[in-house]
Amino acid sequence: MFSPIVSSDDVQFIVEYSSTLLECINVGDLRLSFDYSAQQLFVSVSDSGIGITKDQQSLLLSEFTQADISRLTLF
């Protein structure tokens, strides 16, 4: 019997996360890489954007907040 590598929730997260990333990038590249090893899926994201500080990195998987209010009117 077929056993999926990732759940539908995982796929939904990847799709929504990717969509959000694409909305925020006006110019540059976005790369998603997937690696399946030892029964775990690893997802890497890289882009050519302006980057974020170490403090901001700790907030990546927390509840959404608008980091730069000046960009609010763009979306």
CHARMM internal coordinates of N, CA and C (Angstrom, degrees):
IC EDIT
DIST 1 N 1 CA 1.4434
DIST 1 CA 1 C 1.5349
ANGL 1 N 1 CA 1 C 109.43
DIST 1 C 2 N 1.3221
ANGL 1 CA 1 C 2 N 115.54
DIHE 1 N 1 CA 1 C 2 N 143.39
DIST 2 N 2 CA 1.4669
ANGL 1 C 2 N 2 CA 121.97
DIHE 1 CA 1 C 2 N 2 CA -179.49
DIST 2 CA 2 C 1.5221
ANGL 2 N 2 CA 2 C 110.45
DIHE 1 C 2 N 2 CA 2 C -72.42
DIST 2 C 3 N 1.3122
ANGL 2 CA 2 C 3 N 117.15
DIHE 2 N 2 CA 2 C 3 N 133.46
DIST 3 N 3 CA 1.4635
ANGL 2 C 3 N 3 CA 122.97
DIHE 2 CA 2 C 3 N 3 CA 175.82
DIST 3 CA 3 C 1.5274
ANGL 3 N 3 CA 3 C 108.35
DIHE 2 C 3 N 3 CA 3 C -120.46
DIST 3 C 4 N 1.3418
ANGL 3 CA 3 C 4 N 118.39
DIHE 3 N 3 CA 3 C 4 N 118.61
DIST 4 N 4 CA 1.4670
ANGL 3 C 4 N 4 CA 119.96
DIHE 3 CA 3 C 4 N 4 CA -177.44
DIST 4 CA 4 C 1.5256
ANGL 4 N 4 CA 4 C 111.94
DIHE 3 C 4 N 4 CA 4 C -65.66
DIST 4 C 5 N 1.3220
ANGL 4 CA 4 C 5 N 115.26
DIHE 4 N 4 CA 4 C 5 N 146.93
DIST 5 N 5 CA 1.4644
ANGL 4 C 5 N 5 CA 121.41
DIHE 4 CA 4 C 5 N 5 CA 178.75
DIST 5 CA 5 C 1.5253
ANGL 5 N 5 CA 5 C 110.14
DIHE 4 C 5 N 5 CA 5 C -73.96
DIST 5 C 6 N 1.3134
ANGL 5 CA 5 C 6 N 116.78
DIHE 5 N 5 CA 5 C 6 N -39.75
DIST 6 N 6 CA 1.4624
ANGL 5 C 6 N 6 CA 121.59
DIHE 5 CA 5 C 6 N 6 CA -179.87
DIST 6 CA 6 C 1.5218
ANGL 6 N 6 CA 6 C 109.09
DIHE 5 C 6 N 6 CA 6 C -127.23
DIST 6 C 7 N 1.3122
ANGL 6 CA 6 C 7 N 115.45
DIHE 6 N 6 CA 6 C 7 N 155.93
DIST 7 N 7 CA 1.4600
ANGL 6 C 7 N 7 CA 119.87
DIHE 6 CA 6 C 7 N 7 CA 179.00
DIST 7 CA 7 C 1.5253
ANGL 7 N 7 CA 7 C 110.34
DIHE 6 C 7 N 7 CA 7 C -82.29
DIST 7 C 8 N 1.3064
ANGL 7 CA 7 C 8 N 115.65
DIHE 7 N 7 CA 7 C 8 N 166.31
DIST 8 N 8 CA 1.4647
ANGL 7 C 8 N 8 CA 119.58
DIHE 7 CA 7 C 8 N 8 CA 177.26
DIST 8 CA 8 C 1.5361
ANGL 8 N 8 CA 8 C 110.36
DIHE 7 C 8 N 8 CA 8 C -64.74
DIST 8 C 9 N 1.3284
ANGL 8 CA 8 C 9 N 117.75
DIHE 8 N 8 CA 8 C 9 N -30.51
DIST 9 N 9 CA 1.4686
ANGL 8 C 9 N 9 CA 120.50
DIHE 8 CA 8 C 9 N 9 CA 175.64
DIST 9 CA 9 C 1.5184
ANGL 9 N 9 CA 9 C 110.90
DIHE 8 C 9 N 9 CA 9 C -64.37
DIST 9 C 10 N 1.3341
ANGL 9 CA 9 C 10 N 116.95
DIHE 9 N 9 CA 9 C 10 N -39.94
DIST 10 N 10 CA 1.4659
ANGL 9 C 10 N 10 CA 120.63
DIHE 9 CA 9 C 10 N 10 CA 177.82
DIST 10 CA 10 C 1.5206
ANGL 10 N 10 CA 10 C 110.74
DIHE 9 C 10 N 10 CA 10 C -63.05
DIST 10 C 11 N 1.3091
ANGL 10 CA 10 C 11 N 116.60
DIHE 10 N 10 CA 10 C 11 N -44.55
DIST 11 N 11 CA 1.4626
ANGL 10 C 11 N 11 CA 121.27
DIHE 10 CA 10 C 11 N 11 CA 179.94
DIST 11 CA 11 C 1.5231
ANGL 11 N 11 CA 11 C 109.88
DIHE 10 C 11 N 11 CA 11 C -63.39
DIST 11 C 12 N 1.3261
ANGL 11 CA 11 C 12 N 116.97
DIHE 11 N 11 CA 11 C 12 N -43.59
DIST 12 N 12 CA 1.4614
ANGL 11 C 12 N 12 CA 121.18
DIHE 11 CA 11 C 12 N 12 CA 179.22
DIST 12 CA 12 C 1.5304
ANGL 12 N 12 CA 12 C 110.59
DIHE 11 C 12 N 12 CA 12 C -60.83
DIST 12 C 13 N 1.3282
ANGL 12 CA 12 C 13 N 116.84
DIHE 12 N 12 CA 12 C 13 N -42.08
DIST 13 N 13 CA 1.4666
ANGL 12 C 13 N 13 CA 120.74
DIHE 12 CA 12 C 13 N 13 CA 178.18
DIST 13 CA 13 C 1.5211
ANGL 13 N 13 CA 13 C 110.97
DIHE 12 C 13 N 13 CA 13 C -61.35
DIST 13 C 14 N 1.3219
ANGL 13 CA 13 C 14 N 116.87
DIHE 13 N 13 CA 13 C 14 N -45.74
DIST 14 N 14 CA 1.4680
ANGL 13 C 14 N 14 CA 121.07
DIHE 13 CA 13 C 14 N 14 CA -178.83
DIST 14 CA 14 C 1.5238
ANGL 14 N 14 CA 14 C 110.53
DIHE 13 C 14 N 14 CA 14 C -62.99
DIST 14 C 15 N 1.3168
ANGL 14 CA 14 C 15 N 117.74
DIHE 14 N 14 CA 14 C 15 N -41.94
DIST 15 N 15 CA 1.4646
ANGL 14 C 15 N 15 CA 121.74
DIHE 14 CA 14 C 15 N 15 CA 179.60
DIST 15 CA 15 C 1.5300
ANGL 15 N 15 CA 15 C 110.47
DIHE 14 C 15 N 15 CA 15 C -64.79
DIST 15 C 16 N 1.3301
ANGL 15 CA 15 C 16 N 117.34
DIHE 15 N 15 CA 15 C 16 N -47.66
DIST 16 N 16 CA 1.4624
ANGL 15 C 16 N 16 CA 120.39
DIHE 15 CA 15 C 16 N 16 CA -178.88
DIST 16 CA 16 C 1.5227
ANGL 16 N 16 CA 16 C 111.67
DIHE 15 C 16 N 16 CA 16 C -66.67
DIST 16 C 17 N 1.3228
ANGL 16 CA 16 C 17 N 116.86
DIHE 16 N 16 CA 16 C 17 N -41.03
DIST 17 N 17 CA 1.4653
ANGL 16 C 17 N 17 CA 121.16
DIHE 16 CA 16 C 17 N 17 CA 179.38
DIST 17 CA 17 C 1.5255
ANGL 17 N 17 CA 17 C 110.08
DIHE 16 C 17 N 17 CA 17 C -63.75
DIST 17 C 18 N 1.3186
ANGL 17 CA 17 C 18 N 116.82
DIHE 17 N 17 CA 17 C 18 N -44.43
DIST 18 N 18 CA 1.4663
ANGL 17 C 18 N 18 CA 121.21
DIHE 17 CA 17 C 18 N 18 CA 179.20
DIST 18 CA 18 C 1.5209
ANGL 18 N 18 CA 18 C 111.14
DIHE 17 C 18 N 18 CA 18 C -63.32
DIST 18 C 19 N 1.3099
ANGL 18 CA 18 C 19 N 116.17
DIHE 18 N 18 CA 18 C 19 N -42.04
DIST 19 N 19 CA 1.4609
ANGL 18 C 19 N 19 CA 120.78
DIHE 18 CA 18 C 19 N 19 CA 179.15
DIST 19 CA 19 C 1.5241
ANGL 19 N 19 CA 19 C 110.83
DIHE 18 C 19 N 19 CA 19 C -61.30
DIST 19 C 20 N 1.3147
ANGL 19 CA 19 C 20 N 116.78
DIHE 19 N 19 CA 19 C 20 N -43.62
DIST 20 N 20 CA 1.4664
ANGL 19 C 20 N 20 CA 121.16
DIHE 19 CA 19 C 20 N 20 CA 178.45
DIST 20 CA 20 C 1.5196
ANGL 20 N 20 CA 20 C 110.85
DIHE 19 C 20 N 20 CA 20 C -63.14
DIST 20 C 21 N 1.3213
ANGL 20 CA 20 C 21 N 116.75
DIHE 20 N 20 CA 20 C 21 N -43.06
DIST 21 N 21 CA 1.4640
ANGL 20 C 21 N 21 CA 120.02
DIHE 20 CA 20 C 21 N 21 CA 178.54
DIST 21 CA 21 C 1.5230
ANGL 21 N 21 CA 21 C 111.19
DIHE 20 C 21 N 21 CA 21 C -60.18
DIST 21 C 22 N 1.3249
ANGL 21 CA 21 C 22 N 116.25
DIHE 21 N 21 CA 21 C 22 N -44.14
DIST 22 N 22 CA 1.4620
ANGL 21 C 22 N 22 CA 120.04
DIHE 21 CA 21 C 22 N 22 CA -178.57
DIST 22 CA 22 C 1.5262
ANGL 22 N 22 CA 22 C 112.01
DIHE 21 C 22 N 22 CA 22 C -64.95
DIST 22 C 23 N 1.3308
ANGL 22 CA 22 C 23 N 117.31
DIHE 22 N 22 CA 22 C 23 N -33.69
DIST 23 N 23 CA 1.4571
ANGL 22 C 23 N 23 CA 120.69
DIHE 22 CA 22 C 23 N 23 CA 178.46
DIST 23 CA 23 C 1.5265
ANGL 23 N 23 CA 23 C 111.70
DIHE 22 C 23 N 23 CA 23 C -65.71
DIST 23 C 24 N 1.3124
ANGL 23 CA 23 C 24 N 116.86
DIHE 23 N 23 CA 23 C 24 N -28.45
DIST 24 N 24 CA 1.4658
ANGL 23 C 24 N 24 CA 121.20
DIHE 23 CA 23 C 24 N 24 CA -174.14
DIST 24 CA 24 C 1.5248
ANGL 24 N 24 CA 24 C 113.51
DIHE 23 C 24 N 24 CA 24 C -93.54
DIST 24 C 25 N 1.3023
ANGL 24 CA 24 C 25 N 117.35
DIHE 24 N 24 CA 24 C 25 N -3.27
DIST 25 N 25 CA 1.4597
ANGL 24 C 25 N 25 CA 120.09
DIHE 24 CA 24 C 25 N 25 CA -177.64
DIST 25 CA 25 C 1.5255
ANGL 25 N 25 CA 25 C 108.88
DIHE 24 C 25 N 25 CA 25 C -107.62
DIST 25 C 26 N 1.3393
ANGL 25 CA 25 C 26 N 116.29
DIHE 25 N 25 CA 25 C 26 N 115.57
DIST 26 N 26 CA 1.4583
ANGL 25 C 26 N 26 CA 120.30
DIHE 25 CA 25 C 26 N 26 CA 177.63
DIST 26 CA 26 C 1.5216
ANGL 26 N 26 CA 26 C 111.18
DIHE 25 C 26 N 26 CA 26 C -87.76
DIST 26 C 27 N 1.3156
ANGL 26 CA 26 C 27 N 116.47
DIHE 26 N 26 CA 26 C 27 N -38.66
DIST 27 N 27 CA 1.4552
ANGL 26 C 27 N 27 CA 122.82
DIHE 26 CA 26 C 27 N 27 CA -177.24
DIST 27 CA 27 C 1.5227
ANGL 27 N 27 CA 27 C 107.68
DIHE 26 C 27 N 27 CA 27 C -140.10
DIST 27 C 28 N 1.3039
ANGL 27 CA 27 C 28 N 116.64
DIHE 27 N 27 CA 27 C 28 N 142.99
DIST 28 N 28 CA 1.4616
ANGL 27 C 28 N 28 CA 119.35
DIHE 27 CA 27 C 28 N 28 CA 175.14
DIST 28 CA 28 C 1.5067
ANGL 28 N 28 CA 28 C 112.57
DIHE 27 C 28 N 28 CA 28 C 120.26
DIST 28 C 29 N 1.3225
ANGL 28 CA 28 C 29 N 114.01
DIHE 28 N 28 CA 28 C 29 N -165.92
DIST 29 N 29 CA 1.4601
ANGL 28 C 29 N 29 CA 121.28
DIHE 28 CA 28 C 29 N 29 CA -175.19
DIST 29 CA 29 C 1.5196
ANGL 29 N 29 CA 29 C 110.88
DIHE 28 C 29 N 29 CA 29 C -117.78
DIST 29 C 30 N 1.3173
ANGL 29 CA 29 C 30 N 115.14
DIHE 29 N 29 CA 29 C 30 N 150.33
DIST 30 N 30 CA 1.4561
ANGL 29 C 30 N 30 CA 123.31
DIHE 29 CA 29 C 30 N 30 CA 172.64
DIST 30 CA 30 C 1.5185
ANGL 30 N 30 CA 30 C 106.99
DIHE 29 C 30 N 30 CA 30 C -131.32
DIST 30 C 31 N 1.3316
ANGL 30 CA 30 C 31 N 116.37
DIHE 30 N 30 CA 30 C 31 N 128.06
DIST 31 N 31 CA 1.4703
ANGL 30 C 31 N 31 CA 120.28
DIHE 30 CA 30 C 31 N 31 CA -178.95
DIST 31 CA 31 C 1.5238
ANGL 31 N 31 CA 31 C 109.40
DIHE 30 C 31 N 31 CA 31 C -127.26
DIST 31 C 32 N 1.3214
ANGL 31 CA 31 C 32 N 115.59
DIHE 31 N 31 CA 31 C 32 N 125.24
DIST 32 N 32 CA 1.4547
ANGL 31 C 32 N 32 CA 122.43
DIHE 31 CA 31 C 32 N 32 CA 172.90
DIST 32 CA 32 C 1.5223
ANGL 32 N 32 CA 32 C 107.39
DIHE 31 C 32 N 32 CA 32 C -109.25
DIST 32 C 33 N 1.3235
ANGL 32 CA 32 C 33 N 116.50
DIHE 32 N 32 CA 32 C 33 N 128.87
DIST 33 N 33 CA 1.4607
ANGL 32 C 33 N 33 CA 121.20
DIHE 32 CA 32 C 33 N 33 CA 178.63
DIST 33 CA 33 C 1.5183
ANGL 33 N 33 CA 33 C 108.58
DIHE 32 C 33 N 33 CA 33 C -121.71
DIST 33 C 34 N 1.3151
ANGL 33 CA 33 C 34 N 116.15
DIHE 33 N 33 CA 33 C 34 N 140.38
DIST 34 N 34 CA 1.4517
ANGL 33 C 34 N 34 CA 121.71
DIHE 33 CA 33 C 34 N 34 CA -179.35
DIST 34 CA 34 C 1.5220
ANGL 34 N 34 CA 34 C 109.16
DIHE 33 C 34 N 34 CA 34 C -123.57
DIST 34 C 35 N 1.3311
ANGL 34 CA 34 C 35 N 115.41
DIHE 34 N 34 CA 34 C 35 N 137.46
DIST 35 N 35 CA 1.4543
ANGL 34 C 35 N 35 CA 121.25
DIHE 34 CA 34 C 35 N 35 CA 177.06
DIST 35 CA 35 C 1.5234
ANGL 35 N 35 CA 35 C 107.72
DIHE 34 C 35 N 35 CA 35 C -139.42
DIST 35 C 36 N 1.3096
ANGL 35 CA 35 C 36 N 116.15
DIHE 35 N 35 CA 35 C 36 N 129.27
DIST 36 N 36 CA 1.4576
ANGL 35 C 36 N 36 CA 121.03
DIHE 35 CA 35 C 36 N 36 CA 178.37
DIST 36 CA 36 C 1.5143
ANGL 36 N 36 CA 36 C 108.28
DIHE 35 C 36 N 36 CA 36 C -111.69
DIST 36 C 37 N 1.3351
ANGL 36 CA 36 C 37 N 116.01
DIHE 36 N 36 CA 36 C 37 N 117.86
DIST 37 N 37 CA 1.4506
ANGL 36 C 37 N 37 CA 121.22
DIHE 36 CA 36 C 37 N 37 CA -176.85
DIST 37 CA 37 C 1.5218
ANGL 37 N 37 CA 37 C 109.17
DIHE 36 C 37 N 37 CA 37 C -148.87
DIST 37 C 38 N 1.3176
ANGL 37 CA 37 C 38 N 116.38
DIHE 37 N 37 CA 37 C 38 N 139.83
DIST 38 N 38 CA 1.4716
ANGL 37 C 38 N 38 CA 122.03
DIHE 37 CA 37 C 38 N 38 CA 177.75
DIST 38 CA 38 C 1.5312
ANGL 38 N 38 CA 38 C 111.45
DIHE 37 C 38 N 38 CA 38 C 51.71
DIST 38 C 39 N 1.3101
ANGL 38 CA 38 C 39 N 115.91
DIHE 38 N 38 CA 38 C 39 N 42.94
DIST 39 N 39 CA 1.4606
ANGL 38 C 39 N 39 CA 124.10
DIHE 38 CA 38 C 39 N 39 CA 178.48
DIST 39 CA 39 C 1.5349
ANGL 39 N 39 CA 39 C 113.19
DIHE 38 C 39 N 39 CA 39 C 59.20
DIST 39 C 40 N 1.3350
ANGL 39 CA 39 C 40 N 116.12
DIHE 39 N 39 CA 39 C 40 N 31.35
DIST 40 N 40 CA 1.4571
ANGL 39 C 40 N 40 CA 121.87
DIHE 39 CA 39 C 40 N 40 CA 175.40
DIST 40 CA 40 C 1.5184
ANGL 40 N 40 CA 40 C 109.31
DIHE 39 C 40 N 40 CA 40 C -133.07
DIST 40 C 41 N 1.3203
ANGL 40 CA 40 C 41 N 115.53
DIHE 40 N 40 CA 40 C 41 N 142.18
DIST 41 N 41 CA 1.4556
ANGL 40 C 41 N 41 CA 121.25
DIHE 40 CA 40 C 41 N 41 CA 175.85
DIST 41 CA 41 C 1.5194
ANGL 41 N 41 CA 41 C 108.49
DIHE 40 C 41 N 41 CA 41 C -98.97
DIST 41 C 42 N 1.3264
ANGL 41 CA 41 C 42 N 116.30
DIHE 41 N 41 CA 41 C 42 N 125.98
DIST 42 N 42 CA 1.4494
ANGL 41 C 42 N 42 CA 122.68
DIHE 41 CA 41 C 42 N 42 CA 177.88
DIST 42 CA 42 C 1.5210
ANGL 42 N 42 CA 42 C 108.33
DIHE 41 C 42 N 42 CA 42 C -109.53
DIST 42 C 43 N 1.3198
ANGL 42 CA 42 C 43 N 116.22
DIHE 42 N 42 CA 42 C 43 N 129.10
DIST 43 N 43 CA 1.4613
ANGL 42 C 43 N 43 CA 122.21
DIHE 42 CA 42 C 43 N 43 CA 179.69
DIST 43 CA 43 C 1.5199
ANGL 43 N 43 CA 43 C 107.98
DIHE 42 C 43 N 43 CA 43 C -117.52
DIST 43 C 44 N 1.3251
ANGL 43 CA 43 C 44 N 116.29
DIHE 43 N 43 CA 43 C 44 N 126.21
DIST 44 N 44 CA 1.4594
ANGL 43 C 44 N 44 CA 121.78
DIHE 43 CA 43 C 44 N 44 CA 176.61
DIST 44 CA 44 C 1.5203
ANGL 44 N 44 CA 44 C 108.60
DIHE 43 C 44 N 44 CA 44 C -115.62
DIST 44 C 45 N 1.3099
ANGL 44 CA 44 C 45 N 115.44
DIHE 44 N 44 CA 44 C 45 N 139.13
DIST 45 N 45 CA 1.4616
ANGL 44 C 45 N 45 CA 121.57
DIHE 44 CA 44 C 45 N 45 CA 179.70
DIST 45 CA 45 C 1.5232
ANGL 45 N 45 CA 45 C 108.02
DIHE 44 C 45 N 45 CA 45 C -124.69
DIST 45 C 46 N 1.3182
ANGL 45 CA 45 C 46 N 115.73
DIHE 45 N 45 CA 45 C 46 N 130.60
DIST 46 N 46 CA 1.4654
ANGL 45 C 46 N 46 CA 119.72
DIHE 45 CA 45 C 46 N 46 CA 173.91
DIST 46 CA 46 C 1.5202
ANGL 46 N 46 CA 46 C 108.66
DIHE 45 C 46 N 46 CA 46 C -139.31
DIST 46 C 47 N 1.3139
ANGL 46 CA 46 C 47 N 114.85
DIHE 46 N 46 CA 46 C 47 N 150.54
DIST 47 N 47 CA 1.4597
ANGL 46 C 47 N 47 CA 119.56
DIHE 46 CA 46 C 47 N 47 CA 178.27
DIST 47 CA 47 C 1.5162
ANGL 47 N 47 CA 47 C 109.08
DIHE 46 C 47 N 47 CA 47 C -148.17
DIST 47 C 48 N 1.3091
ANGL 47 CA 47 C 48 N 115.37
DIHE 47 N 47 CA 47 C 48 N 171.45
DIST 48 N 48 CA 1.4642
ANGL 47 C 48 N 48 CA 121.14
DIHE 47 CA 47 C 48 N 48 CA -179.35
DIST 48 CA 48 C 1.5240
ANGL 48 N 48 CA 48 C 110.88
DIHE 47 C 48 N 48 CA 48 C -104.68
DIST 48 C 49 N 1.3382
ANGL 48 CA 48 C 49 N 116.06
DIHE 48 N 48 CA 48 C 49 N 24.91
DIST 49 N 49 CA 1.4588
ANGL 48 C 49 N 49 CA 121.10
DIHE 48 CA 48 C 49 N 49 CA -178.53
DIST 49 CA 49 C 1.5116
ANGL 49 N 49 CA 49 C 112.68
DIHE 48 C 49 N 49 CA 49 C -77.05
DIST 49 C 50 N 1.3306
ANGL 49 CA 49 C 50 N 115.41
DIHE 49 N 49 CA 49 C 50 N -169.74
DIST 50 N 50 CA 1.4587
ANGL 49 C 50 N 50 CA 121.59
DIHE 49 CA 49 C 50 N 50 CA -174.68
DIST 50 CA 50 C 1.5190
ANGL 50 N 50 CA 50 C 113.19
DIHE 49 C 50 N 50 CA 50 C -74.87
DIST 50 C 51 N 1.3172
ANGL 50 CA 50 C 51 N 117.57
DIHE 50 N 50 CA 50 C 51 N -16.29
DIST 51 N 51 CA 1.4596
ANGL 50 C 51 N 51 CA 121.18
DIHE 50 CA 50 C 51 N 51 CA 178.26
DIST 51 CA 51 C 1.5184
ANGL 51 N 51 CA 51 C 112.60
DIHE 50 C 51 N 51 CA 51 C 85.77
DIST 51 C 52 N 1.3319
ANGL 51 CA 51 C 52 N 114.81
DIHE 51 N 51 CA 51 C 52 N 176.14
DIST 52 N 52 CA 1.4547
ANGL 51 C 52 N 52 CA 121.30
DIHE 51 CA 51 C 52 N 52 CA 178.80
DIST 52 CA 52 C 1.5291
ANGL 52 N 52 CA 52 C 108.99
DIHE 51 C 52 N 52 CA 52 C -136.95
DIST 52 C 53 N 1.3149
ANGL 52 CA 52 C 53 N 115.44
DIHE 52 N 52 CA 52 C 53 N 161.21
DIST 53 N 53 CA 1.4579
ANGL 52 C 53 N 53 CA 120.77
DIHE 52 CA 52 C 53 N 53 CA 179.74
DIST 53 CA 53 C 1.5297
ANGL 53 N 53 CA 53 C 110.27
DIHE 52 C 53 N 53 CA 53 C -76.18
DIST 53 C 54 N 1.3330
ANGL 53 CA 53 C 54 N 116.20
DIHE 53 N 53 CA 53 C 54 N 165.13
DIST 54 N 54 CA 1.4740
ANGL 53 C 54 N 54 CA 121.25
DIHE 53 CA 53 C 54 N 54 CA 176.46
DIST 54 CA 54 C 1.5213
ANGL 54 N 54 CA 54 C 110.59
DIHE 53 C 54 N 54 CA 54 C -58.68
DIST 54 C 55 N 1.3354
ANGL 54 CA 54 C 55 N 117.80
DIHE 54 N 54 CA 54 C 55 N -39.47
DIST 55 N 55 CA 1.4628
ANGL 54 C 55 N 55 CA 121.14
DIHE 54 CA 54 C 55 N 55 CA 178.97
DIST 55 CA 55 C 1.5267
ANGL 55 N 55 CA 55 C 111.45
DIHE 54 C 55 N 55 CA 55 C -62.57
DIST 55 C 56 N 1.3209
ANGL 55 CA 55 C 56 N 116.84
DIHE 55 N 55 CA 55 C 56 N -40.19
DIST 56 N 56 CA 1.4628
ANGL 55 C 56 N 56 CA 121.04
DIHE 55 CA 55 C 56 N 56 CA 179.37
DIST 56 CA 56 C 1.5218
ANGL 56 N 56 CA 56 C 111.54
DIHE 55 C 56 N 56 CA 56 C -69.35
DIST 56 C 57 N 1.3221
ANGL 56 CA 56 C 57 N 117.78
DIHE 56 N 56 CA 56 C 57 N -31.70
DIST 57 N 57 CA 1.4654
ANGL 56 C 57 N 57 CA 121.49
DIHE 56 CA 56 C 57 N 57 CA 179.93
DIST 57 CA 57 C 1.5243
ANGL 57 N 57 CA 57 C 111.16
DIHE 56 C 57 N 57 CA 57 C -59.69
DIST 57 C 58 N 1.3228
ANGL 57 CA 57 C 58 N 117.53
DIHE 57 N 57 CA 57 C 58 N -35.18
DIST 58 N 58 CA 1.4611
ANGL 57 C 58 N 58 CA 120.30
DIHE 57 CA 57 C 58 N 58 CA -179.10
DIST 58 CA 58 C 1.5247
ANGL 58 N 58 CA 58 C 112.28
DIHE 57 C 58 N 58 CA 58 C -67.25
DIST 58 C 59 N 1.3285
ANGL 58 CA 58 C 59 N 117.64
DIHE 58 N 58 CA 58 C 59 N -15.28
DIST 59 N 59 CA 1.4606
ANGL 58 C 59 N 59 CA 122.09
DIHE 58 CA 58 C 59 N 59 CA -178.66
DIST 59 CA 59 C 1.5218
ANGL 59 N 59 CA 59 C 113.05
DIHE 58 C 59 N 59 CA 59 C -95.28
DIST 59 C 60 N 1.3264
ANGL 59 CA 59 C 60 N 118.33
DIHE 59 N 59 CA 59 C 60 N -0.79
DIST 60 N 60 CA 1.4628
ANGL 59 C 60 N 60 CA 121.51
DIHE 59 CA 59 C 60 N 60 CA -172.08
DIST 60 CA 60 C 1.5220
ANGL 60 N 60 CA 60 C 114.26
DIHE 59 C 60 N 60 CA 60 C -55.92
DIST 60 C 61 N 1.2965
ANGL 60 CA 60 C 61 N 118.91
DIHE 60 N 60 CA 60 C 61 N -39.97
DIST 61 N 61 CA 1.4570
ANGL 60 C 61 N 61 CA 120.67
DIHE 60 CA 60 C 61 N 61 CA -176.73
DIST 61 CA 61 C 1.5254
ANGL 61 N 61 CA 61 C 112.39
DIHE 60 C 61 N 61 CA 61 C -106.85
DIST 61 C 62 N 1.3344
ANGL 61 CA 61 C 62 N 116.67
DIHE 61 N 61 CA 61 C 62 N 19.89
DIST 62 N 62 CA 1.4582
ANGL 61 C 62 N 62 CA 120.77
DIHE 61 CA 61 C 62 N 62 CA 176.24
DIST 62 CA 62 C 1.5308
ANGL 62 N 62 CA 62 C 109.41
DIHE 61 C 62 N 62 CA 62 C -96.71
DIST 62 C 63 N 1.3251
ANGL 62 CA 62 C 63 N 115.35
DIHE 62 N 62 CA 62 C 63 N -179.59
DIST 63 N 63 CA 1.4582
ANGL 62 C 63 N 63 CA 120.92
DIHE 62 CA 62 C 63 N 63 CA -179.86
DIST 63 CA 63 C 1.5294
ANGL 63 N 63 CA 63 C 110.44
DIHE 62 C 63 N 63 CA 63 C -57.65
DIST 63 C 64 N 1.3352
ANGL 63 CA 63 C 64 N 116.85
DIHE 63 N 63 CA 63 C 64 N 144.79
DIST 64 N 64 CA 1.4557
ANGL 63 C 64 N 64 CA 122.39
DIHE 63 CA 63 C 64 N 64 CA -175.63
DIST 64 CA 64 C 1.5246
ANGL 64 N 64 CA 64 C 111.54
DIHE 63 C 64 N 64 CA 64 C -63.36
DIST 64 C 65 N 1.3393
ANGL 64 CA 64 C 65 N 115.80
DIHE 64 N 64 CA 64 C 65 N 137.37
DIST 65 N 65 CA 1.4638
ANGL 64 C 65 N 65 CA 123.51
DIHE 64 CA 64 C 65 N 65 CA 167.52
DIST 65 CA 65 C 1.5233
ANGL 65 N 65 CA 65 C 107.28
DIHE 64 C 65 N 65 CA 65 C -139.28
DIST 65 C 66 N 1.3209
ANGL 65 CA 65 C 66 N 116.72
DIHE 65 N 65 CA 65 C 66 N 150.03
DIST 66 N 66 CA 1.4603
ANGL 65 C 66 N 66 CA 121.23
DIHE 65 CA 65 C 66 N 66 CA 178.98
DIST 66 CA 66 C 1.5233
ANGL 66 N 66 CA 66 C 108.15
DIHE 65 C 66 N 66 CA 66 C -81.89
DIST 66 C 67 N 1.3318
ANGL 66 CA 66 C 67 N 117.19
DIHE 66 N 66 CA 66 C 67 N 109.96
DIST 67 N 67 CA 1.4617
ANGL 66 C 67 N 67 CA 121.65
DIHE 66 CA 66 C 67 N 67 CA -176.43
DIST 67 CA 67 C 1.5211
ANGL 67 N 67 CA 67 C 112.78
DIHE 66 C 67 N 67 CA 67 C -69.75
DIST 67 C 68 N 1.3111
ANGL 67 CA 67 C 68 N 116.74
DIHE 67 N 67 CA 67 C 68 N -41.27
DIST 68 N 68 CA 1.4580
ANGL 67 C 68 N 68 CA 121.34
DIHE 67 CA 67 C 68 N 68 CA -176.97
DIST 68 CA 68 C 1.5135
ANGL 68 N 68 CA 68 C 107.77
DIHE 67 C 68 N 68 CA 68 C -125.83
DIST 68 C 69 N 1.3267
ANGL 68 CA 68 C 69 N 116.83
DIHE 68 N 68 CA 68 C 69 N 101.62
DIST 69 N 69 CA 1.4524
ANGL 68 C 69 N 69 CA 121.39
DIHE 68 CA 68 C 69 N 69 CA -175.31
DIST 69 CA 69 C 1.5338
ANGL 69 N 69 CA 69 C 113.29
DIHE 68 C 69 N 69 CA 69 C -63.05
DIST 69 C 70 N 1.3296
ANGL 69 CA 69 C 70 N 117.20
DIHE 69 N 69 CA 69 C 70 N -20.73
DIST 70 N 70 CA 1.4711
ANGL 69 C 70 N 70 CA 119.37
DIHE 69 CA 69 C 70 N 70 CA -179.77
DIST 70 CA 70 C 1.5295
ANGL 70 N 70 CA 70 C 111.19
DIHE 69 C 70 N 70 CA 70 C -69.90
DIST 70 C 71 N 1.3180
ANGL 70 CA 70 C 71 N 118.45
DIHE 70 N 70 CA 70 C 71 N -20.36
DIST 71 N 71 CA 1.4669
ANGL 70 C 71 N 71 CA 122.04
DIHE 70 CA 70 C 71 N 71 CA 179.30
DIST 71 CA 71 C 1.5197
ANGL 71 N 71 CA 71 C 112.35
DIHE 70 C 71 N 71 CA 71 C -86.73
DIST 71 C 72 N 1.3171
ANGL 71 CA 71 C 72 N 116.99
DIHE 71 N 71 CA 71 C 72 N -6.26
DIST 72 N 72 CA 1.4605
ANGL 71 C 72 N 72 CA 122.13
DIHE 71 CA 71 C 72 N 72 CA -175.29
DIST 72 CA 72 C 1.5259
ANGL 72 N 72 CA 72 C 112.68
DIHE 71 C 72 N 72 CA 72 C -55.91
DIST 72 C 73 N 1.3033
ANGL 72 CA 72 C 73 N 118.44
DIHE 72 N 72 CA 72 C 73 N -37.76
DIST 73 N 73 CA 1.4626
ANGL 72 C 73 N 73 CA 121.34
DIHE 72 CA 72 C 73 N 73 CA -177.06
DIST 73 CA 73 C 1.5319
ANGL 73 N 73 CA 73 C 113.04
DIHE 72 C 73 N 73 CA 73 C -78.38
DIST 73 C 74 N 1.3256
ANGL 73 CA 73 C 74 N 118.15
DIHE 73 N 73 CA 73 C 74 N -8.97
DIST 74 N 74 CA 1.4618
ANGL 73 C 74 N 74 CA 119.84
DIHE 73 CA 73 C 74 N 74 CA -178.67
DIST 74 CA 74 C 1.5220
ANGL 74 N 74 CA 74 C 112.78
DIHE 73 C 74 N 74 CA 74 C -78.86
DIST 74 C 75 N 1.3374
ANGL 74 CA 74 C 75 N 117.88
DIHE 74 N 74 CA 74 C 75 N -19.71
DIST 75 N 75 CA 1.4715
ANGL 74 C 75 N 75 CA 119.43
DIHE 74 CA 74 C 75 N 75 CA -173.56
DIST 75 CA 75 C 1.5012
ANGL 75 N 75 CA 75 C 111.18
DIHE 74 C 75 N 75 CA 75 C -118.97
END
COOR INIT
IC SEED 1 N 1 CA 1 C
IC BUILD
